[in-house]
């Protein structure tokens, strides 16, 4: 889907013959942070399968899950230096491309359909173009992340219910400012400390996607999942532009087509996993609470706009108009 942003990428000629038994002409080192069971890694395996089959072995994809090539920023730097080729990355790209910050702005998107319209439309193209220009990385595909929800030991349906709730947040100024505006008492804290802090009532709540709520066993120390959906975001699979440009056009097309297949495959896995996660957490005893989203959006909006620069604010307003 992103290939139209690159000049010189055209439909390649059909590959003739098989070189499967020969050494690959190109190797793609694909490192990421997810473990082997994560749907992102399963999607990466689909990409590897598609690329190697459809290139007749001319491209070999080597997968390195579990941060084997380093943390997210390390791999990005390695790609820029030419010692790695691909990774999965998100709003960290704002270190170079400010428009990438839109990938995690509270209440930028109403729902998954709204986010998809932005990412697949002109706004997404604008973000991708800046990423390519500023980072020399080419987004090949995007994955939806699970929306972040608030957990607590009392139901929260309206911002007024927060009433100074001691809430753990990541050390992200925008998150701190937003939750303060909503009426909570946000406390930046390392994720590794959250379970014990909830257990000891040092904090009273936390916010994360369902996947992390499950894997961290927060059901043992929290009773409610309040469906605030305050951050809906996505993440890109990127490849180094220099590596991509080094390939002949027919192999570039193989990479793009495999990326499209990977994206569709991951989207299916994601939808199934979100349904499974909710069912699992409910079976563990957590109660899911519908909230007054409009009230949360209205109260959070001034803090969100204040935190964005002019360029980001223009994109935010364009997203709201979709």
Buried (B, 14 or more C-beta within 10 A) or exposed (E): BBBEBBEEBEEBEEBEEEEEEEEBBBEBBBBBBBEEEBBBBBBBBBBBBBBBEBBBBBBBBBBBBEBEBBEBEBBBEBBBEEEBBBBBBBBBBBEBBBBBBBBBBBBBBBEBEBBBBBBEEEBBBBBBBBBBEBBBBBBBBBBBBBBBBBBBEEBBBEBEBBEEBBBBBBEBEBBBBBBBBBBBBBBEBEEEEBBEBBEEEBBBBBBBBBBBBBBBEBBEBBBBBBBBBBBBBBBBBBBBBBBBEEBEEBBBBBBBBBBBBBBEBBBEBBEEBBEEBBEBBEEEEBEBBEBBBEBBBEBBBEBBEEBBEEEBBEBBEBBBEB
